[in-house]
Amino acid sequence: MYKQWTQFESFPQFMKGVEAVQRLDDTHTHWVVSLGGAKREFDADTTEQSPDNRIAWK
């Protein structure tokens, strides 16, 4: 299950509203989401990874 949460590019396949996720480097991703009819884009930083335990981003 942990591995699924680290495969950000696959999120659009199972998360409603997530249109695309692009990995920019090891800790940065670019997201395109559509929620309530509004399309938004943002960048996220992975702040912590503890394999098979925890992943955190902001």
C-alpha positions, 0 to 999 in steps of 0.5 A, spaced: 500 500 500 505 504 501 508 504 494 501 506 491 502 512 495 509 514 492 507 513 485 504 520 484 503 520 477 498 514 478 493 518 482 489 520 476 487 513 475 484 512 482 483 519 485 477 523 483 478 530 481 486 529 480 487 530 472 495 530 472 501 529 477 508 530 474 514 528 478 519 534 477 525 531 481 525 526 487 522 531 492 517 535 487 511 534 484 506 539 479 499 537 480 493 539 476 486 538 479 479 540 478 474 541 484 467 543 484 468 546 477 474 550 478 481 547 475 487 549 479 495 547 479 500 547 484 507 544 486 508 540 492 514 538 496 515 531 499 517 533 506 518 526 509 519 518 507 519 512 511 518 506 507 512 502 508 510 507 514 509 514 512 510 519 506 508 527 508 508 532 503 506 540 503 
